[in-house]
Amino acid sequence: MTVIIFIFILALLVFIHELGHFLVAKKSGVRVDEFAIGFPPTLYSKQIGETKYSINMIPFGGYVKIFGEDYDSLENDPDKARSFVYTKRWKQALIIVAGVAFNILLAWPFFTLSFWGGYMALSQNKNFVDNATSKSIVILNTLPGSPAEKAGFKGGEEVIALKSVLGEEVKDLTVEKFQSFISSRKINESVVLTYLSGKQTLYATVTPSSVSSSSPKMLGVGLAEAVKGRLPFFTAIYEGFIYTFKLFYFSFINLAVFIGHAIIGQANFSQVSGPVGLAKMVGTASSMGWAQLFNFIGVISVSLAALNLFPFPALDGGRLIFIGIEAIIRRPIKPVVAVAVNAVGFLLLITLMVVVTVKDIIKLF
């Protein structure tokens, strides 16, 4: 069932992205030869007017085939005025950015429904705090090799109780109380965390460690105080809108930082998930209810938008850079150069996908 849900979500996100390109291209008077979900081989196709609509076997992607990808192939074409490259450059840019815009807009209603149906959010927003029904501590991430990571914590767990194996317990958990309790443990004194993972209540016994005898004990986790509750519908609409664009901004910045670290060989690939990892996360989110699943769909849609807008060859952002360069130099980039650059970019993306997918598969065993 998880695989079916994942494929449906991926197909929806790709469909919306390509629909953005498709609709703006049509509106701009550019001919669209094919609208396809998935990659060949083709399972079903139908010609309607000048456009062929296809559903393909490989579900991890899709494309819109827009007429006229380069100038050389259109020199003697009678329909070249309706091609992409002979369209005004500001229209070209709109066509390219439309896919990103549609993914962002898709996330907004999903976040709205998620906040309306039940949320868990960091307690930094007045609307979330005012409508909260409970408070807790959330583990945001774990340090590599830390006691928390060795105990199986990955981030996202909701800690609802903390006590020592000697019987001492923390009341009314806060981040400060959590950190103070851990740092004051004696040598080799373990603590018991009661936490929620999905709908399951689980327990973990962890022994805090320290870098040196004089440094405080720690579990190696990033923490935040979170609240649970439901927002009124119109408040959820507003918060969904704000959250969508904040998340897009931070997703784009984090992606830029990751790419920068990758260039110098310091990227942490454990933070990146491929199709296998995403499918597993879909299963976790769906087990927590439809509100959390909708929230996850919104996050993936925004992440897809940020990734596609990044100025990297073979992505929409890379194509925008080409359009900008052509506008500055007032002539088209040679097709052989554009094809070569995009081919290198595509190869790097495929390589990254393979590496991340292998990593995700290894995690399963």
Residue pairs with C-beta under 8 A, 6 or more apart in sequence:
2 279
2 280
2 282
2 283
2 286
3 279
5 282
5 283
5 286
5 293
6 275
6 278
6 279
6 282
6 283
7 59
9 282
9 297
9 300
10 59
10 60
10 275
10 278
11 37
11 38
11 59
11 62
12 106
12 297
13 103
13 106
13 297
13 300
13 301
13 304
14 37
14 38
14 61
14 62
15 37
15 62
16 102
16 103
16 106
16 301
17 62
17 99
17 100
17 102
17 103
17 304
17 305
17 308
18 35
18 36
18 37
18 62
18 63
18 64
18 99
19 102
20 98
20 99
20 100
20 101
20 102
20 103
21 64
21 66
21 95
21 96
21 98
21 99
22 32
22 35
22 64
23 98
24 94
24 95
24 98
25 32
25 64
25 66
25 84
25 95
26 32
28 87
28 91
28 94
28 95
29 82
29 87
30 66
30 67
30 68
30 82
30 83
30 84
30 87
30 91
30 95
31 50
31 66
31 67
31 68
31 79
31 82
31 83
32 50
32 51
32 64
32 65
32 66
32 67
33 50
33 51
33 52
33 65
33 66
33 67
34 51
34 52
34 53
34 54
34 63
34 64
34 65
35 51
35 52
35 53
35 54
35 64
35 65
36 42
36 53
36 54
36 55
36 56
36 62
36 63
36 64
36 65
37 54
37 55
37 56
37 59
37 62
38 54
38 55
38 56
38 57
38 58
38 59
38 60
38 61
38 62
39 56
39 57
39 58
39 60
39 61
39 62
39 63
40 56
40 57
40 58
41 56
41 57
42 54
42 55
42 56
42 57
43 55
43 56
43 57
44 54
44 55
45 52
45 53
45 54
45 55
46 52
46 53
47 53
56 62
60 275
66 84
66 95
67 79
67 82
67 83
67 84
68 74
68 77
68 80
68 82
68 83
68 84
68 85
68 86
69 84
69 85
70 85
70 332
70 335
70 338
71 85
71 86
71 332
71 335
72 335
74 80
74 83
74 85
74 86
77 83
80 86
84 92
84 95
85 92
85 332
87 95
89 323
89 326
89 327
92 323
93 320
93 323
93 324
96 316
96 319
96 320
96 323
97 309
97 316
97 320
99 308
99 316
100 305
100 308
100 309
100 316
101 305
103 301
103 302
103 304
103 305
103 308
104 244
104 245
104 248
104 301
104 302
104 305
106 298
106 301
107 244
107 247
107 248
107 297
107 298
107 299
107 301
107 302
107 305
108 240
108 241
108 244
108 298
109 240
110 240
110 294
110 295
110 297
110 298
110 301
111 239
111 240
111 243
111 244
111 294
111 295
111 298
112 233
112 236
112 237
112 239
112 240
112 241
113 236
113 240
113 291
113 294
114 240
114 291
114 292
114 294
114 295
114 298
115 121
115 230
115 231
115 235
115 236
115 239
115 240
115 243
116 230
116 231
116 232
116 233
116 236
116 291
117 230
117 289
117 290
117 291
117 294
118 228
118 229
118 230
118 289
118 291
118 292
119 128
119 228
119 229
119 230
119 231
119 291
119 295
120 136
120 138
120 158
120 226
120 227
120 228
120 292
121 128
121 226
121 227
122 128
122 138
122 224
122 225
122 226
122 227
123 129
123 132
123 135
123 224
123 225
123 226
123 227
125 239
127 231
127 235
127 238
127 239
128 227
128 229
128 231
128 239
129 227
131 229
131 230
131 231
131 232
131 235
132 227
132 228
132 229
133 228
133 229
133 230
134 227
134 228
134 229
135 225
135 226
135 227
135 228
136 158
136 159
136 160
136 173
136 196
136 225
136 226
136 227
136 228
137 158
137 159
137 173
137 174
137 175
137 178
137 223
137 224
137 225
137 226
138 156
138 157
138 158
138 159
138 223
138 224
138 225
138 226
139 148
139 153
139 155
139 156
139 157
139 158
139 159
139 195
139 221
139 222
139 223
140 155
140 156
140 221
140 222
140 223
140 224
141 155
141 221
141 222
142 148
142 149
142 153
142 154
142 155
142 220
142 221
142 222
143 149
143 220
143 221
144 270
145 220
146 209
146 218
146 219
146 220
146 221
147 206
147 207
147 208
147 209
147 218
147 219
147 220
148 206
148 219
148 220
148 221
149 220
151 204
151 205
151 206
152 204
153 204
153 221
155 222
156 197
157 195
157 196
157 197
158 195
158 196
158 197
158 226
159 173
159 178
159 193
159 194
159 195
160 173
160 194
160 195
160 196
160 201
161 169
161 170
161 173
161 193
161 194
162 169
162 170
162 173
162 178
162 181
162 191
162 192
162 193
162 194
163 169
163 170
163 191
163 192
164 181
164 185
164 189
164 190
164 191
164 192
165 189
165 190
165 191
165 192
165 205
166 189
168 181
170 177
170 178
170 181
174 225
175 223
175 224
175 225
178 223
179 223
181 191
182 191
182 208
182 216
182 217
182 218
182 219
183 208
183 216
183 217
183 218
184 217
185 191
185 208
185 217
188 207
189 207
189 208
190 205
190 206
190 207
190 208
191 205
191 206
191 207
191 208
191 219
192 203
192 204
192 205
192 206
193 203
193 204
193 206
194 201
194 202
194 203
195 201
195 202
195 203
195 204
196 202
197 284
198 284
198 287
198 288
199 287
199 288
199 289
206 219
208 217
208 218
208 219
209 217
209 218
209 220
210 216
210 217
210 218
231 239
240 298
244 298
244 302
247 298
247 299
247 302
248 302
248 305
248 306
251 302
251 303
251 305
251 306
252 306
252 309
252 310
255 306
255 307
255 310
256 310
258 267
258 268
258 271
258 272
259 267
259 310
259 312
261 267
261 268
269 355
269 356
269 359
270 359
272 352
272 356
273 281
273 356
273 360
274 353
274 356
274 357
274 359
274 360
275 357
275 360
276 357
276 360
276 361
276 364
277 356
277 359
277 360
277 363
278 300
280 360
280 364
281 296
282 293
282 296
285 292
285 293
285 295
285 296
286 292
286 293
307 315
308 315
308 316
308 317
309 315
309 316
309 317
309 320
310 317
310 318
311 317
311 318
311 320
311 321
312 318
312 345
312 349
313 341
313 342
313 344
313 345
313 346
314 342
314 343
314 345
314 346
314 349
315 345
315 349
318 341
318 342
318 345
322 333
322 338
325 333
326 332
326 333
